[in-house]
Amino acid sequence: MKKHTFKFTLVALMCICLSSQSWARAISKTATTTSAATTSATVEAPKEKEKTMNIVPVGEAVLDKEKLLFVQLPPKGTLQEKQQESANSFIGILENDFAFYRHLFLVTDAKNYQNASTQAGSLPSSAADLMATSSPAYSYWQENKIDYLVTIVTAPDAGPAAGKGKGASNVHSTIIAYDIRKGSIIHKEDISYGAESTRSSAHQVASNIFFKMKGREAIFKSKIFFVSDRSSDYSRRVIIKEIYVMDFDGQNITKLTNHRGIVISPAISKNNQYLLYSLIKEERGKKRNVELYRLDLQTRKQTLISSLEGINSGAVFFIDENYVALTLTHKGNAEIHMLNLKTKDLRPLTNHPSVDVDPFFAPDGKSMVFVSGRHGNAAIFMLDPSGKEKEVRRLSYVGEIHGTPRISPSNKEIVFSSWIDGSFSIYRIDVTGNEIHRLTKNFGSNENPYFSNDGEFIVFSSKRVLSKYSSVNNLYIMTRDGEIFGAITGDLGNCTSPVWSN
């Protein structure tokens, strides 16, 4: 290997092993030593744009929130202790799920209303009676300005497994969702569940109700994949990073890989069946290499996808799961290629003396964003992936260095991190690059933003300094307008690189 090629590969390797702050700085530093020339296909934005960029501060949006009330009616039959715990947990998960959409709903407490169970229980049971204007229950909730009411009636499960082993703790719930304003039932569902399936059952029911209310999918059944170093032993300088998955609300955490090495850069397929990731292998007597793997999330089978010399990382699926884009350094420079998983054929998407990394496709596959130092510091660019260096244009200008661009499911917005005021902050920009919103400020150092499956939320990692010698990374969720929820991870070591399922 030539001396300059080895040096560049080492720099790029450092980039992917460290935080986005480190690799973005490395890209920027490397960019200053490479040729400033661009290909003829690159479209350079006018310099005036940097001065006239409209940065919009994010404030609290004023919305009319719909009042939503969940009422647990008296059970039918006697519930055992474990059955009552499952029933209580079920309604608690329903309330918590809808509380995430606090820009749409105000989830109110039934305790705020006298005789709430009695009033809810007097709702008519037949569709014909629902339209009766004299219904006392509708009048009661309308007077209390409730928009939606959800009732849950639970009984001991009378199914085949009732009274046998684990099935003895199962319960059966009837859930009815009412649109109080229209005086009608919008959803009715019967479901049986036990302690182990309470969460998944509640998320499914919440998703069904939300769809009937808003006519679109919610985040309730979605998962978040991330990297954690919780297995590391820093006192012995042993660094281990593995991939984990959890429900969108931070619960039900499961470890997915066990390489006992450094696993980085997870990416999910469009059908949620496969996960890409890279593994940094360090074996005695061998060169350190970064190899690309694919994990089948159903069978848990791991398959080596690419092990070319140097770096095989930052991979993402194309809309066709048989193709992935990834950064390779096997020819010396870091370039983005399209890899056919069936034939192993490679097609270059970028070709520039600077570093090109971190690709991400639009939902329709007609555009791709990536990070490059081709114009100086690391910045975000967009191109048409149907050709090499086709219609390349720069999108980001605010701040010094940029990283981890991710396109929204609507294909209208991009979130990314930018180094500004001494730390990383998260921004949202439209795909034209004309309007940009700062979403985080004075909230630690924030990186790795990723849109939820419905585009309403953003998960990100935030680094907080604990003392002069220690800090911790946790994952947080915020709305697309920058309203931050609490951390969804804790006591899991340093958590980074979140990816939301589709």
GIKA-V751178 format. One record per residue. N is the residue number from 0. SS is DSSP state (hx for helix, st for strand, lp for the rest). PSI is psi in radians with two decimals (none if undefined). OMEGA is omega in radians with two decimals (999 if undefined). Layout:
[[N & SS & PSI & OMEGA] [N & SS & PSI & OMEGA]]
//
This chain:
[[0 & lp & 2.39 & 3.11] [1 & lp & 2.68 & -3.06] [2 & hx & -0.81 & -3.09] [3 & hx & -0.56 & 3.11] [4 & hx & -0.77 & 3.11] [5 & hx & -0.74 & -3.13] [6 & hx & -0.73 & -3.12] [7 & hx & -0.72 & 3.12] [8 & hx & -0.68 & 3.11] [9 & hx & -0.75 & 3.12] [10 & hx & -0.78 & -3.14] [11 & hx & -0.66 & 3.11] [12 & hx & -0.73 & 3.09] [13 & hx & -0.63 & -3.12] [14 & hx & -0.81 & -3.06] [15 & hx & -0.37 & -3.13] [16 & hx & -0.51 & -3.08] [17 & lp & -3.02 & 3.13] [18 & lp & 2.92 & 3.12] [19 & hx & -0.49 & 3.07] [20 & hx & -0.79 & -3.09] [21 & hx & -0.83 & -3.09] [22 & hx & -0.55 & 3.11] [23 & hx & -0.69 & 3.08] [24 & hx & -0.65 & 3.12] [25 & hx & -0.70 & 3.08] [26 & hx & -0.80 & -3.11] [27 & hx & -0.71 & 3.14] [28 & hx & -0.75 & 3.13] [29 & hx & -0.62 & -3.11] [30 & hx & -0.56 & -3.11] [31 & hx & -0.31 & -3.12] [32 & hx & -0.08 & 3.14] [33 & lp & 3.00 & -3.12] [34 & lp & 2.45 & 3.14] [35 & lp & -0.06 & -3.12] [36 & lp & 2.55 & 3.09] [37 & lp & 2.82 & 3.12] [38 & lp & 2.84 & -3.10] [39 & lp & -0.36 & -3.12] [40 & lp & -0.23 & -3.11] [41 & st & 2.28 & 3.11] [42 & st & 1.94 & -3.11] [43 & lp & 2.25 & 3.10] [44 & lp & 2.58 & 3.12] [45 & lp & 2.53 & -3.11] [46 & lp & -0.50 & -3.13] [47 & hx & -0.40 & -3.07] [48 & hx & -0.62 & -3.12] [49 & hx & -0.55 & -3.12] [50 & hx & -0.50 & -3.03] [51 & hx & 0.10 & 3.14] [52 & lp & 2.26 & -3.12] [53 & st & 1.77 & 3.11] [54 & st & 2.06 & -3.04] [55 & st & 2.08 & 3.06] [56 & st & 2.47 & -3.10] [57 & lp & 2.15 & 3.08] [58 & lp & 3.13 & 3.14] [59 & lp & 2.17 & 3.14] [60 & lp & 2.48 & 3.13] [61 & lp & 1.90 & -3.11] [62 & lp & 2.65 & 3.01] [63 & lp & 1.84 & -3.11] [64 & lp & 2.47 & 3.12] [65 & st & 2.33 & -3.10] [66 & st & 2.18 & -3.07] [67 & st & 2.30 & -3.10] [68 & st & 2.27 & 3.03] [69 & st & 2.28 & -3.13] [70 & st & 2.16 & 3.07] [71 & st & 1.92 & -3.11] [72 & lp & 2.82 & 3.11] [73 & lp & 2.41 & -3.10] [74 & lp & 2.72 & 3.03] [75 & st & 1.78 & -3.05] [76 & lp & 3.09 & -3.10] [77 & lp & 2.15 & 3.12] [78 & lp & 2.38 & 3.00] [79 & lp & 2.95 & -3.07] [80 & hx & -0.82 & -3.13] [81 & hx & -0.61 & 3.10] [82 & hx & -0.69 & 3.10] [83 & hx & -0.65 & 3.10] [84 & hx & -0.73 & 3.11] [85 & hx & -0.73 & 3.14] [86 & hx & -0.74 & 3.12] [87 & hx & -0.72 & 3.12] [88 & hx & -0.66 & -3.12] [89 & hx & -0.89 & -3.11] [90 & hx & -0.56 & 3.09] [91 & hx & -0.67 & 3.12] [92 & hx & -0.70 & 3.08] [93 & hx & -0.84 & -3.13] [94 & hx & -0.74 & -3.12] [95 & hx & -0.68 & 3.12] [96 & hx & -0.90 & -3.10] [97 & hx & -0.40 & 3.10] [98 & hx & -0.41 & 3.09] [99 & lp & -0.55 & 3.11] [100 & lp & 0.88 & -3.07] [101 & lp & -0.18 & 3.01] [102 & lp & -0.19 & 3.11] [103 & lp & -0.68 & -3.01] [104 & st & 2.62 & 2.92] [105 & st & 1.77 & -3.14] [106 & st & 1.98 & -3.05] [107 & st & 2.78 & -3.05] [108 & lp & 2.31 & 3.14] [109 & hx & -0.41 & -3.14] [110 & hx & -0.30 & 3.12] [111 & hx & -0.15 & -3.07] [112 & lp & 2.26 & 3.11] [113 & lp & 2.41 & 3.08] [114 & lp & 0.66 & -3.09] [115 & hx & -0.75 & -3.13] [116 & hx & -0.70 & 3.14] [117 & hx & -0.79 & -3.13] [118 & hx & -0.75 & -3.14] [119 & hx & -0.66 & -3.10] [120 & hx & -0.33 & -3.12] [121 & lp & 0.06 & 3.08] [122 & lp & 2.45 & 3.14] [123 & lp & 2.63 & -3.07] [124 & lp & -0.35 & -3.11] [125 & lp & 2.63 & -3.12] [126 & hx & -0.61 & -3.13] [127 & hx & -0.76 & -3.12] [128 & hx & -0.39 & -3.09] [129 & hx & -0.53 & -3.07] [130 & lp & -0.01 & 3.14] [131 & lp & 2.10 & -3.08] [132 & lp & -0.26 & -3.11] [133 & lp & 0.13 & -3.12] [134 & lp & 2.05 & -3.11] [135 & hx & -0.58 & -3.11] [136 & hx & -0.79 & 3.14] [137 & hx & -0.74 & 3.14] [138 & hx & -0.73 & -3.12] [139 & hx & -0.84 & -3.09] [140 & hx & -0.54 & 3.07] [141 & hx & -0.70 & 3.10] [142 & hx & -0.55 & 3.11] [143 & lp & 0.19 & 3.03] [144 & lp & 0.67 & 3.01] [145 & lp & 2.27 & 3.14] [146 & lp & -0.74 & 3.13] [147 & st & 2.45 & 3.10] [148 & st & 2.30 & 3.10] [149 & st & 2.13 & 3.12] [150 & st & 2.52 & 3.12] [151 & st & 2.12 & 3.07] [152 & st & 2.17 & -3.06] [153 & st & 2.53 & 3.10] [154 & st & 2.75 & 3.04] [155 & st & 2.42 & -3.11] [156 & lp & 2.23 & -3.14] [157 & lp & 0.32 & -3.11] [158 & lp & -3.06 & -3.09] [159 & lp & -0.55 & -3.06] [160 & lp & -0.05 & -3.08] [161 & lp & 2.30 & 3.10] [162 & lp & 0.09 & -3.12] [163 & lp & 2.00 & 3.07] [164 & hx & -2.32 & -3.12] [165 & hx & -0.48 & -3.11] [166 & hx & -0.29 & -3.12] [167 & hx & -0.37 & -3.13] [168 & hx & 0.03 & -3.13] [169 & lp & 2.63 & 3.09] [170 & st & 2.86 & 3.10] [171 & st & 2.21 & -3.13] [172 & st & 2.46 & 2.98] [173 & st & 2.11 & -3.08] [174 & st & 2.23 & 3.09] [175 & st & 2.20 & 3.09] [176 & st & 2.26 & -3.10] [177 & st & 2.42 & 2.91] [178 & st & 1.79 & -3.04] [179 & lp & -0.64 & -3.09] [180 & lp & -0.69 & -3.12] [181 & lp & -0.23 & -3.12] [182 & lp & 0.83 & -3.09] [183 & st & 2.76 & 3.02] [184 & st & 2.29 & 3.10] [185 & st & -0.30 & 3.11] [186 & st & 2.42 & 3.04] [187 & st & 2.35 & -3.04] [188 & st & 2.46 & 3.02] [189 & st & 2.35 & -3.08] [190 & st & 2.47 & 3.06] [191 & st & 2.47 & -3.11] [192 & st & 2.79 & 3.06] [193 & lp & -3.01 & -3.07] [194 & hx & -0.68 & -3.07] [195 & hx & -0.39 & -3.08] [196 & hx & 0.17 & -3.09] [197 & hx & -0.81 & -3.08] [198 & hx & -0.90 & -3.10] [199 & hx & -0.65 & 3.13] [200 & hx & -0.76 & -3.14] [201 & hx & -0.72 & 3.11] [202 & hx & -0.68 & 3.13] [203 & hx & -0.79 & 3.14] [204 & hx & -0.77 & 3.11] [205 & hx & -0.71 & 3.13] [206 & hx & -0.72 & 3.13] [207 & hx & -0.75 & -3.14] [208 & hx & -0.78 & -3.13] [209 & hx & -0.73 & -3.13] [210 & hx & -0.69 & 3.12] [211 & hx & -0.53 & 3.13] [212 & hx & -0.78 & -2.97] [213 & hx & -0.16 & 3.11] [214 & lp & 0.40 & 3.11] [215 & lp & 2.90 & -3.11] [216 & lp & 2.63 & 3.07] [217 & lp & -3.03 & -3.11] [218 & lp & -0.01 & -2.88] [219 & lp & -0.55 & 3.14] [220 & lp & 0.01 & -3.05] [221 & lp & 2.83 & 3.14] [222 & st & 2.74 & 3.04] [223 & st & 2.16 & 3.06] [224 & st & 2.54 & -3.11] [225 & st & 2.95 & 3.12] [226 & st & 2.37 & 3.09] [227 & st & 2.54 & 3.09] [228 & lp & 0.44 & -3.04] [229 & lp & -0.36 & 3.14] [230 & lp & 0.00 & -3.10] [231 & lp & 2.74 & 3.02] [232 & st & 1.55 & -3.04] [233 & hx & -0.41 & 3.10] [234 & hx & -0.47 & 3.09] [235 & hx & 0.17 & 3.14] [236 & lp & 0.64 & 3.07] [237 & st & 1.95 & -3.11] [238 & lp & 2.11 & 3.11] [239 & lp & 2.21 & 3.10] [240 & st & 2.22 & -3.13] [241 & st & 2.90 & 3.13] [242 & st & 2.38 & 3.11] [243 & st & 2.86 & 3.06] [244 & st & 2.59 & 3.11] [245 & st & 2.88 & 2.99] [246 & st & 2.81 & -3.07] [247 & lp & -0.44 & -3.09] [248 & lp & 0.17 & 3.07] [249 & lp & 0.08 & -3.12] [250 & lp & 2.98 & 3.05] [251 & lp & 0.96 & -3.06] [252 & lp & 2.30 & -3.14] [253 & st & 2.39 & 3.08] [254 & st & 2.28 & -3.05] [255 & lp & -0.55 & -3.14] [256 & lp & 2.75 & 3.13] [257 & lp & 0.97 & -3.11] [258 & lp & -0.29 & -3.05] [259 & lp & 0.62 & 3.10] [260 & lp & -2.64 & 3.12] [261 & st & 1.88 & 3.12] [262 & st & 2.35 & -3.06] [263 & st & 2.92 & 2.91] [264 & st & 1.05 & 3.05] [265 & st & 2.62 & 3.09] [266 & st & 2.42 & -3.04] [267 & st & 2.55 & 3.07] [268 & lp & 2.83 & -3.08] [269 & lp & -0.55 & -3.14] [270 & lp & 0.13 & 3.10] [271 & lp & 0.33 & -3.11] [272 & lp & -0.56 & -3.04] [273 & st & 2.65 & 3.08] [274 & st & 2.23 & 3.02] [275 & st & 2.58 & 3.01] [276 & st & 2.85 & 3.11] [277 & st & 2.58 & -3.13] [278 & st & 2.17 & 3.07] [279 & st & 1.95 & -3.09] [280 & st & 2.36 & 3.10] [281 & lp & 1.77 & -3.11] [282 & lp & 2.52 & -3.13] [283 & lp & 2.34 & 3.11] [284 & lp & 0.03 & -3.13] [285 & lp & 2.78 & 3.10] [286 & lp & 2.64 & 3.08] [287 & lp & 2.22 & -3.08] [288 & st & 2.69 & 3.10] [289 & st & 1.94 & -3.05] [290 & st & 2.62 & -3.11] [291 & st & 2.30 & 3.13] [292 & st & 2.76 & 2.99] [293 & st & 2.31 & 3.12] [294 & st & 2.18 & 3.02] [295 & st & 2.00 & -3.04] [296 & lp & -0.26 & 3.10] [297 & lp & -0.79 & -3.10] [298 & lp & -0.24 & -3.06] [299 & lp & 0.35 & 3.10] [300 & lp & 2.31 & 3.12] [301 & st & 2.32 & -3.11] [302 & st & 2.26 & 3.06] [303 & st & 2.15 & -3.06] [304 & st & -0.80 & -3.09] [305 & st & 2.25 & -3.14] [306 & lp & 0.64 & 3.08] [307 & lp & 2.76 & -3.10] [308 & lp & 2.34 & 3.12] [309 & lp & -2.24 & -3.02] [310 & st & 2.28 & 2.98] [311 & st & 1.54 & -2.95] [312 & st & 3.11 & 3.13] [313 & st & 0.54 & -3.03] [314 & st & 2.54 & 3.05] [315 & st & 2.60 & 3.10] [316 & st & 2.52 & 2.93] [317 & lp & 3.04 & 3.12] [318 & lp & -0.49 & 2.97] [319 & lp & 2.03 & -3.04] [320 & lp & -0.10 & 3.10] [321 & lp & -0.04 & 3.14] [322 & st & 2.49 & 3.05] [323 & st & 2.63 & 3.01] [324 & st & 2.42 & -3.13] [325 & st & 2.82 & 3.08] [326 & st & 2.25 & 3.12] [327 & st & 2.58 & 3.09] [328 & lp & 0.34 & -3.07] [329 & lp & -0.34 & 3.09] [330 & lp & 0.18 & 3.07] [331 & lp & -1.00 & -3.11] [332 & lp & 2.65 & 3.12] [333 & lp & 1.93 & 3.13] [334 & st & 2.71 & 3.12] [335 & st & 2.28 & -3.14] [336 & st & 2.72 & 2.96] [337 & st & 2.21 & -3.11] [338 & st & 2.19 & 3.03] [339 & st & 1.99 & -3.05] [340 & lp & -0.40 & 3.14] [341 & lp & -0.80 & -3.07] [342 & lp & -0.24 & -3.08] [343 & lp & 0.22 & 3.09] [344 & lp & 2.49 & 3.12] [345 & st & 2.42 & 3.05] [346 & st & 2.09 & -3.12] [347 & st & 2.38 & 3.06] [348 & lp & -0.47 & 3.08] [349 & lp & 2.71 & 3.12] [350 & lp & 1.55 & -3.04] [351 & lp & 2.57 & 3.14] [352 & lp & -0.37 & -3.14] [353 & lp & 3.13 & 3.13] [354 & lp & 2.28 & 3.06] [355 & st & 2.08 & -3.05] [356 & st & 3.04 & 2.93] [357 & st & 1.06 & 3.11] [358 & st & 2.73 & 3.03] [359 & st & 2.26 & -3.05] [360 & st & 2.60 & 2.96] [361 & lp & 2.73 & -3.11] [362 & lp & -0.54 & 3.14] [363 & lp & -0.06 & 3.11] [364 & lp & 0.10 & -3.07] [365 & lp & -0.13 & 3.10] [366 & lp & 2.82 & -3.13] [367 & st & 2.31 & 3.03] [368 & st & 2.71 & 3.11] [369 & st & 3.00 & -3.14] [370 & st & 2.37 & -3.13] [371 & st & 2.64 & 3.06] [372 & lp & 0.40 & -3.02] [373 & lp & -0.34 & 3.12] [374 & lp & 0.36 & -3.13] [375 & lp & -2.00 & 3.10] [376 & lp & 2.83 & 3.13] [377 & lp & 2.17 & -3.11] [378 & st & 2.94 & -3.10] [379 & st & 2.33 & 3.13] [380 & st & 2.82 & 3.08] [381 & st & 2.51 & 3.09] [382 & st & 2.97 & 3.04] [383 & st & 1.99 & -3.05] [384 & lp & 0.03 & 3.13] [385 & lp & -0.18 & 3.12] [386 & lp & 3.01 & 3.13] [387 & lp & 2.18 & -3.14] [388 & lp & 0.75 & -3.07] [389 & st & 2.11 & 3.06] [390 & st & 0.88 & 3.13] [391 & st & 2.31 & 3.06] [392 & st & 2.57 & -3.12] [393 & st & 2.46 & -3.13] [394 & lp & -0.69 & -2.97] [395 & lp & 2.47 & 3.11] [396 & lp & -0.51 & -3.05] [397 & lp & 2.43 & 3.13] [398 & lp & -3.11 & -3.05] [399 & lp & -0.85 & -3.12] [400 & lp & 2.58 & -3.02] [401 & st & 2.70 & 3.13] [402 & st & 2.96 & 3.06] [403 & st & 1.05 & 3.07] [404 & st & 2.38 & 3.13] [405 & st & 2.28 & -3.08] [406 & st & 2.49 & -3.12] [407 & lp & 2.75 & 3.09] [408 & lp & -0.45 & 3.12] [409 & lp & -0.17 & -3.11] [410 & lp & 0.43 & -3.11] [411 & lp & -0.32 & -3.03] [412 & st & 2.79 & 3.09] [413 & st & 2.36 & 2.99] [414 & st & 2.59 & 3.14] [415 & st & 2.95 & 3.08] [416 & st & 2.57 & -3.12] [417 & st & 2.35 & 3.11] [418 & st & 2.00 & -3.10] [419 & st & 2.47 & 3.12] [420 & lp & 0.61 & 3.04] [421 & lp & 0.15 & 3.10] [422 & st & 3.01 & 3.09] [423 & st & 2.41 & 3.07] [424 & st & 2.74 & -3.08] [425 & st & 2.37 & -3.13] [426 & st & 2.72 & 3.01] [427 & st & 2.30 & -3.09] [428 & st & 2.59 & 3.08] [429 & st & 2.83 & -3.00] [430 & lp & -0.27 & 3.08] [431 & lp & -0.30 & -3.12] [432 & lp & 0.21 & -3.04] [433 & lp & -0.49 & -3.08] [434 & st & 2.25 & -3.07] [435 & st & 2.45 & -3.13] [436 & st & 2.28 & 3.03] [437 & st & 2.16 & -3.05] [438 & lp & -0.46 & 3.13] [439 & lp & 2.50 & 3.09] [440 & lp & 2.37 & -3.11] [441 & lp & 0.77 & -3.10] [442 & lp & 0.85 & -3.10] [443 & lp & -2.86 & 3.08] [444 & st & 2.10 & -2.91] [445 & st & 2.26 & -3.06] [446 & st & -3.13 & 3.03] [447 & st & 0.86 & 3.11] [448 & st & 2.60 & -3.14] [449 & st & 2.25 & -3.12] [450 & st & 2.57 & 2.99] [451 & lp & 2.95 & -3.10] [452 & lp & -0.38 & 3.10] [453 & lp & 0.00 & 3.10] [454 & lp & 0.06 & -3.09] [455 & lp & -0.35 & -3.03] [456 & st & 2.86 & 3.11] [457 & st & 2.21 & 3.01] [458 & st & 2.52 & -3.12] [459 & st & 2.85 & 3.08] [460 & st & 2.47 & -3.12] [461 & st & 2.24 & -3.13] [462 & st & 2.18 & 3.12] [463 & st & 2.31 & 3.10] [464 & st & 2.13 & -3.13] [465 & lp & -0.64 & 3.12] [466 & lp & -3.04 & -3.14] [467 & lp & -0.44 & -3.03] [468 & lp & -0.02 & -3.08] [469 & lp & 2.70 & 3.08] [470 & st & 2.95 & -3.14] [471 & st & 2.51 & 3.06] [472 & st & 2.22 & 3.02] [473 & st & 2.89 & 3.12] [474 & st & 2.43 & 3.14] [475 & st & 2.80 & 3.02] [476 & st & 2.44 & 3.01] [477 & st & 2.83 & 3.03] [478 & st & 2.87 & -3.13] [479 & lp & -0.23 & 3.11] [480 & lp & 0.08 & 3.01] [481 & lp & 0.18 & 3.07] [482 & lp & 1.98 & -2.97] [483 & st & 2.31 & 3.00] [484 & st & 3.08 & 3.08] [485 & st & 3.04 & 3.12] [486 & st & 2.47 & 3.09] [487 & lp & -0.02 & 2.99] [488 & lp & 2.76 & 3.11] [489 & lp & 2.47 & -3.11] [490 & lp & 0.54 & 3.11] [491 & lp & 0.36 & -3.06] [492 & lp & -2.72 & 3.09] [493 & lp & 2.10 & -3.09] [494 & st & 2.22 & -3.08] [495 & st & 3.10 & 3.01] [496 & st & 0.91 & 3.13] [497 & st & 2.53 & 3.09] [498 & st & 2.20 & -3.11] [499 & st & 2.35 & 3.12] [500 & lp & 2.80 & -3.10] [501 & lp & none & 999]]
//
